[in-house]
Amino acid sequence: MVESYINDAKWCQILNSEFESDYFKQLNNFVESERANGVIYPPKDLVYNAFNKTAFDNIKIVILGQDPYHGEGQAHGLSFSVPEGVKIPPSLRNIYKELNSDVGIDIPQHGNLKRWAEQGVLLLNATLTVRANSAGSHQKKGWETFTDNTIKAISDNSDYVVFMLWGNYAQKKEALIDDQKHLILKSVHPSPLSARRGFMGCKHFSQANKYLSDKGKEVINWSL
């Protein structure tokens, strides 16, 4: 069962109706069929890594991505993140540059964002699987319904969460979030194509920590 891959009881409770739904069963069958016929990223035990690294009751920040990386060894279930030893992707390099400018941390030498996740930064992609070397190949199969409902569940069942929406795709999720309960931060995507049109200088990381502090929550140590 899918829920056996998620070790946080609150997440399982929150998502149980999704796991039981017809669309999700069809999605699960699709992904299993894809795995039987080719290479799918991330590995099965890391598909729900974002949920396992960030307990539901510890969510402070949500950073939304779109798809897992589709190259060998890159995707490990956390948006924008890659395992240590894997080349840092261009968008993540720009995130690091903004971090350095905004809060003064040294630019990390690896791309593993696990430490953020463990502090309460949910690194959630809209689509949780992808066929090797085929970007977007698992879009519109049901993952978006699952992650949209996840975002809405966070909005409905949590207080004072910061949602970082980078790029047009992520910003469409704003409609799922109660902006009276949460802070929504928006900018262009950190990809090389757009980062200089507003991501650089957005100061989302310091804004997020100020908001958390103002609400009596522990801030994020962005150092890696």
C-alpha positions as a printed Julia matrix, in Angstrom:
224×3 Matrix{Float64}:
   0.0    0.0     0.0
   1.14   3.54   -0.78
   0.65   4.76    2.77
   3.22   2.23    3.94
   5.81   4.55    2.36
   4.78   7.46    4.61
   5.92   7.16    8.22
   4.15  10.17    9.76
   0.79   9.18   11.26
  -0.72  12.66   10.83
   0.14  12.71    7.14
  -1.49   9.3     6.73
  -4.59  10.57    8.51
  -4.73  13.74    6.41
  -4.16  11.92    3.12
  -6.18   8.76    3.78
  -9.14   9.88    1.65
  -6.74  10.49   -1.25
  -5.23   7.02   -0.97
  -8.73   5.5    -0.99
  -9.97   7.47   -4.0
 -10.47   6.01   -7.47
  -8.22   8.58   -9.14
  -5.34   7.7    -6.83
  -5.72   3.97   -7.39
  -5.58   4.6   -11.13
  -2.51   6.81  -10.65
  -0.8    4.14   -8.59
  -1.53   1.51  -11.25
  -0.12   3.83  -13.92
   3.12   4.4   -12.01
   3.52   0.68  -11.27
   3.03  -0.09  -14.97
   5.61   2.52  -15.88
   8.11   1.01  -13.44
   7.51  -2.43  -14.95
   8.39  -1.12  -18.4
  11.19   1.34  -17.8
  13.16   3.51  -15.4
  11.15   5.87  -13.2
  12.5    8.56  -10.88
  12.72   8.89   -7.97
  13.11   5.31   -6.66
   9.92   3.9    -5.16
  11.08   4.35   -1.56
  11.76   8.08   -2.14
   8.55   9.13   -3.93
   7.09  10.4    -0.63
  10.38  11.64    0.8
   9.02  15.18    1.28
   6.31  13.82    3.58
   8.78  11.7     5.53
  11.36  14.45    6.03
   8.75  17.04    7.1
   6.18  15.87    9.63
   2.75  17.42    9.1
   2.69  19.11   12.5
   6.12  20.63   11.82
   5.32  22.36    8.52
   6.5   25.97    8.59
   7.25  26.66    4.93
   6.13  25.07    1.67
   8.33  25.44   -1.43
   6.55  24.19   -4.53
   8.3   22.66   -7.52
   6.78  21.18  -10.65
   8.47  17.89  -11.61
  11.19  15.63  -10.26
  14.52  15.82  -12.06
  14.6   13.22  -14.83
  18.35  12.53  -14.96
  20.02   9.54  -13.34
  20.65   9.95   -9.6
  19.11  13.42   -9.33
  15.57  13.02   -7.98
  15.16  12.02   -4.34
  11.67  13.23   -3.55
  12.44  16.81   -2.46
  11.71  19.71   -4.8
  14.78  21.56   -6.15
  17.06  19.18   -4.18
  19.6   16.6    -5.36
  21.64  14.09   -3.32
  25.13  15.02   -2.26
  27.68  14.25   -4.95
  25.26  15.2    -7.75
  25.93  18.39   -9.71
  23.9   21.32   -8.35
  21.14  22.2   -10.88
  21.0   25.76  -12.27
  17.79  26.76  -10.48
  19.18  25.64   -7.14
  22.38  27.6    -7.8
  20.23  30.7    -8.18
  18.36  29.88   -4.99
  21.72  29.69   -3.23
  22.78  33.04   -4.69
  19.61  34.68   -3.39
  20.12  33.06    0.02
  23.64  34.44    0.16
  22.44  37.93   -0.8
  19.38  37.84    1.46
  20.56  36.23    4.69
  24.32  36.07    4.19
  24.9   32.32    4.35
  27.82  30.83    2.47
  26.82  29.22   -0.82
  26.63  25.45   -0.15
  28.86  23.04   -2.03
  26.15  20.39   -2.43
  22.49  20.35   -3.45
  20.9   18.25   -0.7
  18.15  20.27    1.01
  17.31  17.55    3.54
  18.35  19.81    6.42
  15.69  22.34    5.44
  13.05  19.63    5.21
  13.87  18.34    8.67
  13.34  21.83   10.09
   9.87  22.15    8.59
  10.34  23.19    4.96
   8.07  20.97    2.86
   9.78  20.59   -0.51
   6.83  19.47   -2.59
   6.7   18.85   -6.32
   3.33  19.01   -8.07
   4.15  15.73   -9.82
   5.97  13.11   -7.76
   7.33  10.77  -10.45
   8.81  11.03  -13.94
  10.07   8.71  -16.67
  13.86   8.76  -17.08
  15.04  11.43  -19.51
  11.46  12.48  -20.3
  10.52  15.73  -18.58
   6.85  16.07  -17.68
   6.04  12.49  -18.68
   3.9   11.83  -15.59
   1.98  15.09  -15.66
  -1.84  15.02  -15.85
  -2.03  11.44  -14.59
  -3.42  12.33  -11.16
  -0.44  13.61   -9.22
  -1.61  17.22   -9.53
  -4.93  16.31   -7.9
  -3.07  14.63   -5.06
  -0.67  17.51   -4.44
  -3.36  20.2    -4.89
  -5.4   18.45   -2.22
  -2.27  18.22   -0.08
  -1.73  21.99   -0.35
  -5.38  22.66    0.52
  -5.16  20.27    3.48
  -2.11  22.15    4.8
  -3.95  25.44    4.41
  -7.07  24.12    6.15
  -5.39  22.21    8.98
  -2.38  24.4     9.85
  -1.76  27.96   10.95
   0.89  30.49    9.92
   2.6   28.57    7.12
   4.71  30.4     4.53
   4.02  29.35    0.94
   6.78  30.26   -1.53
   5.3   30.3    -5.03
   8.02  30.69   -7.65
   6.95  30.99  -11.27
   3.57  30.96  -12.99
   2.91  27.28  -12.4
   3.36  27.51   -8.65
   1.44  30.79   -8.44
  -1.67  29.09   -9.83
  -1.8   27.18   -6.53
  -2.53  30.42   -4.67
  -6.25  29.74   -5.03
  -5.84  26.68   -2.76
  -4.39  28.7     0.12
  -6.19  30.8     2.74
  -4.23  34.05    2.71
  -5.93  35.14    5.93
  -4.18  32.31    7.81
  -0.91  32.05    5.95
   1.79  34.12    4.22
   2.06  33.78    0.44
   5.32  34.93   -1.16
   5.46  35.11   -4.96
   8.21  35.71   -7.49
   9.36  34.51  -10.88
  10.99  31.08  -11.07
  14.67  30.78  -10.05
  15.61  29.18  -13.38
  18.36  30.89  -15.41
  15.72  32.02  -17.92
  13.82  34.12  -15.41
  15.75  34.54  -12.14
  17.06  38.01  -12.93
  13.56  39.26  -13.67
  12.57  39.24  -10.01
  13.75  36.18   -8.16
  17.09  37.75   -7.38
  16.39  40.28   -4.65
  13.0   38.84   -3.64
  14.27  38.3    -0.06
  11.8   35.49    0.55
  14.06  33.7     3.03
  14.38  36.63    5.42
  10.69  37.5     5.0
   9.74  33.93    5.86
  11.84  33.89    9.02
  10.49  37.26   10.14
   6.94  35.97    9.72
   7.69  32.76   11.62
   9.35  34.74   14.41
   6.43  37.17   14.61
   4.06  34.2    14.99
   6.15  32.66   17.76
   7.59  29.87   15.64
  11.19  28.74   15.47
  12.91  30.19   12.4
  14.73  28.18    9.73
  18.5   27.91    9.77
  19.09  28.1     6.02
  22.72  26.99    6.25
  23.5   23.62    4.72
